[in-house]
Amino acid sequence: MGVSAISAIGSTYGQNYRELPRYTEAVGRHGTATMRGYRLSEDDRLRRALITRLLCHAVIRKDEIGSEFGIDFDNYFAPELARLHSFVEDQLIESTRDEIRVTFLGRIFIRNLAMIFDPYLEKQHLAEQPLFSKTL
């Protein structure tokens, strides 16, 4: 039997042991079952905010992200914005000077849209070695 938990506290993530015996032992020994943690970089925090807004609200307001993180949105995300063109052509998103908005049809593919802004997926060669659940 396995258990799992990932926690987000401020700019950190922690993951607990998955196997129940190790989980129980760690809690008994240390009072916590955390097996590893990760401290987010400023880029991680920026991308987390962007992806969260996209997934939860289906819109990214460029000026909000830019103001919050002190960036020029279009310059910072130029490679990602270039990869969004096919989604615009397929009418899955509407992209204007001020925002990126997911269309009604695009909501079916919203996780695919969010993946464009996640640099870790490309580094992990997701297409060659799936590590996460399928998007559809």
Disulfide bonds with the S-S distance in Angstrom:
none
